Amino acid sequence: MKFIILPILFLFSYFVFGQTDQGGNPIFNSISTNEKSFDDFLLISNYYTLKNNIENAQSSVFISENPTLNEIENAAINLPSDFFILTKNSKMVVMVILQNYPEREFMSVGILTNQESFYPSKLKGDITENRANEIIKEKYDPNAKIENNILLFNNKRFQIISNKEIEESVLSLIEKEKLDKTPPSETTLFSKNELKAYILTETKENGQLDFFTEIKGHEYDGVQIKPGVFSTQLSLALYKWGRACWDLGVNTVEDAYTIFSEFKNRELNSKEKDYIKMGFNKELEK
């Protein structure tokens, strides 16, 4: 079976934003947050982050390399936050997006047909739980905190919409509108465990992610990796492997470390981590 792996960040961007990279792919960074199985379906929850988007000049939603608190607040409230992919036997069926602007509503997109539908949302609140947690984690505002389901940020109060409320609303929408009856596409979207298994398999000798066999015996030969920057063949192979993990939709560089550590059956050394991280963050392409 030939798998077609289409990163979620590309899909979501395609329907919402227009900026693309040199390959024509929209640049919209997101992470998977949860998976819920029911019947023959898997509902994959995802979160569109502020970090690596609003301050990233390559992102479709770039604001500034140093956005102000007011700009962060505006992005946090108005930009889409949570979206969901429904799959059946790993085949993508429909995407459901919670949109916040110009009004809060759900948009569904049939992956096979690209048909869009819009549904009103009854969710009450100002900011999603994932977005509120990220604001605290990234320390955009040193005085920000969460108390009694209220985010205190930029000298304002924002009621939080919980992840549970959003997921329940999406599941109810799928049932009510019979979105699970939508014909599945031929596009495969791996679950987190399936993606990990795929990467482990393809990293083996002669796999699509095997950047190492061809350099055996020459791992420490010097190579120019960009004008004026030199390293070793092994370092470049690690960079390519980290870059491939990002392309395939691995959530974080820490997840990439875990996969490569399992592949090597040992803890990674600092050099391996450094170059995998460089590839994951595409540092040589900036």
C-alpha positions as CSV (number, residue, x, y, z in Angstrom):
1,M,0.0,0.0,0.0
2,K,1.3,3.4,-0.9
3,F,0.6,6.0,1.9
4,I,-0.1,9.6,1.1
5,I,1.0,11.6,4.1
6,L,-0.3,15.2,4.1
7,P,0.7,17.2,7.2
8,I,-2.3,18.8,9.0
9,L,-0.7,22.2,9.0
10,F,-0.8,22.2,5.2
11,L,-4.4,21.1,5.0
12,F,-5.8,23.7,7.4
13,S,-3.8,26.5,5.8
14,Y,-5.0,25.5,2.3
15,F,-8.6,26.2,3.3
16,V,-8.0,29.3,5.4
17,F,-4.9,31.2,4.3
18,G,-3.0,31.8,1.1
19,Q,0.7,32.1,1.8
20,T,2.8,29.2,0.5
21,D,6.4,28.0,0.5
22,Q,8.5,27.4,-2.5
23,G,6.8,24.1,-3.1
24,G,3.4,25.7,-3.1
25,N,2.5,24.5,0.4
26,P,0.7,26.8,2.8
27,I,2.8,27.5,6.0
28,F,0.6,27.1,9.0
29,N,2.1,25.4,12.0
30,S,0.1,23.2,14.3
31,I,0.4,20.3,16.8
32,S,-1.8,17.3,17.5
33,T,-3.2,17.3,21.0
34,N,-5.4,14.3,21.4
35,E,-7.0,11.3,19.7
36,K,-10.4,9.8,20.4
37,S,-11.6,6.5,18.9
38,F,-15.3,5.6,18.3
39,D,-16.7,2.9,16.1
40,D,-14.4,2.7,13.0
41,F,-13.3,6.3,13.4
42,L,-10.5,8.3,14.9
43,L,-11.0,11.9,15.8
44,I,-7.6,13.7,15.9
45,S,-7.6,17.0,17.9
46,N,-5.1,19.7,16.8
47,Y,-4.1,23.1,18.0
48,Y,-2.7,26.0,15.9
49,T,0.0,27.6,18.0
50,L,0.9,31.2,18.4
51,K,4.6,30.3,18.7
52,N,6.3,29.7,15.4
53,N,3.5,31.4,13.6
54,I,2.9,35.0,14.6
55,E,6.6,35.7,15.0
56,N,7.7,33.5,12.1
57,A,8.1,35.4,8.8
58,Q,7.5,32.2,6.9
59,S,4.1,31.7,8.4
60,S,0.8,32.7,6.8
61,V,-0.2,34.5,10.0
62,F,3.1,36.4,10.6
63,I,2.7,39.6,12.6
64,S,6.1,40.7,13.8
65,E,9.3,39.1,15.0
66,N,8.5,40.9,18.3
67,P,4.7,41.2,18.5
68,T,3.3,43.5,21.1
69,L,0.9,42.3,23.9
70,N,-2.0,43.9,22.0
71,E,-1.1,42.1,18.8
72,I,-0.7,38.8,20.7
73,E,-4.1,39.4,22.4
74,N,-5.7,40.0,19.0
75,A,-4.2,36.9,17.5
76,A,-5.1,34.8,20.5
77,I,-8.7,35.7,20.4
78,N,-9.4,36.0,16.6
79,L,-7.2,33.4,14.9
80,P,-8.5,29.9,14.7
81,S,-7.3,27.8,17.5
82,D,-8.6,24.2,17.5
83,F,-9.4,21.9,14.6
84,F,-10.2,18.3,14.2
85,I,-9.6,15.6,11.6
86,L,-12.0,12.7,11.4
87,T,-10.4,9.6,9.9
88,K,-11.8,6.1,9.1
89,N,-9.3,3.3,8.8
90,S,-6.6,6.1,8.6
91,K,-8.3,7.6,5.6
92,M,-9.2,11.3,6.0
93,V,-12.9,12.0,6.0
94,V,-13.7,15.5,7.2
95,M,-12.0,18.4,8.9
96,V,-13.9,20.5,11.5
97,I,-12.5,23.9,12.4
98,L,-13.6,26.2,15.2
99,Q,-13.4,29.7,13.7
100,N,-13.5,32.8,15.9
101,Y,-13.6,35.6,13.4
102,P,-15.7,37.4,12.2
103,E,-18.0,35.2,14.3
104,R,-17.6,32.0,16.2
105,E,-18.8,29.1,14.1
106,F,-17.7,25.6,13.0
107,M,-16.6,25.0,9.5
108,S,-16.5,21.5,8.1
109,V,-14.6,20.5,5.0
110,G,-15.0,17.2,3.2
111,I,-11.5,16.1,2.3
112,L,-12.6,14.2,-0.8
113,T,-14.8,16.9,-2.2
114,N,-13.4,20.1,-0.6
115,Q,-17.1,21.0,0.1
116,E,-17.4,23.5,3.0
117,S,-20.3,23.9,5.4
118,F,-20.8,26.3,8.3
119,Y,-22.6,25.7,11.6
120,P,-23.3,28.1,14.5
121,S,-21.5,27.5,17.7
122,K,-23.1,27.7,21.2
123,L,-19.7,27.8,23.0
124,K,-19.5,30.5,25.6
125,G,-16.2,32.2,26.4
126,D,-13.4,34.4,25.1
127,I,-10.4,32.2,24.6
128,T,-9.7,28.4,24.1
129,E,-8.0,26.4,26.8
130,N,-5.1,25.5,24.5
131,R,-4.5,29.1,23.7
132,A,-4.7,30.3,27.3
133,N,-2.3,27.6,28.4
134,E,0.2,28.5,25.6
135,I,0.1,32.2,26.7
136,I,1.1,31.1,30.2
137,K,3.7,28.7,29.0
138,E,5.4,31.1,26.6
139,K,5.4,33.9,29.2
140,Y,4.3,36.6,26.8
141,D,3.1,38.5,29.8
142,P,5.0,38.0,33.1
143,N,1.8,38.9,35.0
144,A,-0.5,36.5,33.1
145,K,-2.1,33.7,35.1
146,I,-5.2,31.5,35.2
147,E,-7.6,31.6,38.1
148,N,-11.1,30.0,38.3
149,N,-11.2,29.4,34.5
150,I,-10.3,33.0,33.8
151,L,-7.1,34.0,32.0
152,L,-5.7,37.3,33.3
153,F,-3.6,38.7,30.5
154,N,-2.6,42.1,29.2
155,N,-4.5,43.6,32.1
156,K,-7.8,42.0,30.9
157,R,-9.9,39.0,31.9
158,F,-10.8,36.3,29.4
159,Q,-13.2,33.4,30.1
160,I,-11.7,30.1,29.0
161,I,-13.5,27.6,26.7
162,S,-12.4,24.2,27.9
163,N,-11.0,21.5,25.6
164,K,-13.8,19.2,26.8
165,E,-16.5,21.6,25.7
166,I,-15.0,22.0,22.3
167,E,-14.5,18.3,21.7
168,E,-18.1,17.5,22.9
169,S,-19.4,20.2,20.5
170,V,-17.5,18.7,17.6
171,L,-18.7,15.1,18.4
172,S,-22.3,16.4,18.7
173,L,-21.9,18.2,15.3
174,I,-20.6,15.1,13.7
175,E,-23.5,13.1,14.9
176,K,-26.2,15.7,14.2
177,E,-25.0,16.5,10.7
178,K,-24.0,13.0,9.9
179,L,-20.5,14.1,9.0
180,D,-19.3,10.5,9.6
181,K,-21.3,9.5,6.5
182,T,-19.1,11.7,4.3
183,P,-17.2,9.5,1.8
184,P,-13.6,9.1,2.9
185,S,-10.7,10.3,0.8
186,E,-7.7,8.3,-0.4
187,T,-5.4,10.5,1.7
188,T,-3.9,8.7,4.7
189,L,-3.4,10.5,8.0
190,F,-1.5,8.6,10.6
191,S,-2.3,8.5,14.2
192,K,0.6,9.4,16.5
193,N,1.4,5.8,17.0
194,E,1.1,5.0,13.3
195,L,3.4,7.9,12.4
196,K,6.0,6.7,14.9
197,A,5.9,3.2,13.5
198,Y,6.2,4.6,9.9
199,I,9.2,6.7,10.8
200,L,10.9,3.8,12.6
201,T,10.3,1.5,9.6
202,E,11.4,4.1,7.0
203,T,14.6,4.9,9.0
204,K,15.8,1.4,8.5
205,E,18.3,0.6,5.8
206,N,17.0,1.6,2.3
207,G,13.9,3.3,3.8
208,Q,12.7,6.7,2.7
209,L,14.2,8.2,5.9
210,D,17.5,6.3,5.7
211,F,20.0,9.1,5.3
212,F,22.7,7.1,6.9
213,T,23.5,3.9,4.9
214,E,24.8,5.9,1.9
215,I,27.4,7.7,4.0
216,K,28.7,4.6,5.9
217,G,32.5,4.8,6.1
218,H,32.3,8.6,5.3
219,E,30.4,9.8,8.3
220,Y,33.0,12.3,9.4
221,D,34.0,13.6,5.9
222,G,33.6,17.3,5.7
223,V,30.8,18.8,3.6
224,Q,29.6,22.4,3.0
225,I,26.0,22.5,4.1
226,K,25.4,26.2,3.1
227,P,27.7,28.9,1.9
228,G,30.4,29.4,4.4
229,V,29.1,26.7,6.8
230,F,30.8,23.3,7.0
231,S,30.1,20.1,8.9
232,T,30.2,16.3,8.6
233,Q,28.2,13.9,6.5
234,L,26.7,12.5,9.7
235,S,25.6,15.9,10.9
236,L,23.9,16.6,7.6
237,A,22.2,13.2,7.7
238,L,20.9,13.9,11.2
239,Y,19.7,17.3,10.0
240,K,17.8,15.7,7.1
241,W,16.2,13.2,9.4
242,G,15.0,15.9,11.8
243,R,13.7,17.9,8.9
244,A,11.8,14.9,7.6
245,C,10.2,14.4,11.0
246,W,8.9,18.0,10.9
247,D,7.6,17.5,7.3
248,L,5.7,14.3,8.4
249,G,4.0,16.1,11.3
250,V,5.9,15.0,14.3
251,N,4.6,17.3,17.1
252,T,7.8,18.4,18.8
253,V,11.5,18.0,18.6
254,E,11.4,16.1,21.9
255,D,9.1,13.6,20.1
256,A,11.7,13.3,17.4
257,Y,14.4,12.6,20.0
258,T,12.2,9.8,21.5
259,I,11.7,8.2,18.1
260,F,15.4,8.3,17.1
261,S,16.4,7.1,20.6
262,E,14.1,4.1,20.1
263,F,15.6,3.5,16.7
264,K,19.1,3.5,18.1
265,N,18.1,1.7,21.3
266,R,20.1,4.1,23.4
267,E,20.1,7.6,24.7
268,L,21.0,10.3,22.2
269,N,24.2,12.3,22.5
270,S,24.3,16.1,22.4
271,K,25.5,16.2,18.8
272,E,22.6,14.0,17.6
273,K,20.1,16.2,19.5
274,D,21.7,19.4,18.2
275,Y,21.5,18.4,14.5
276,I,18.1,16.8,14.7
277,K,16.8,20.0,16.4
278,M,18.4,22.1,13.7
279,G,16.6,20.0,11.0
280,F,13.3,20.0,12.8
281,N,13.5,23.8,13.1
282,K,14.8,24.2,9.5
283,E,17.6,26.4,10.8
284,L,19.8,26.1,7.8
285,E,17.0,27.3,5.6
286,K,16.4,30.6,7.3
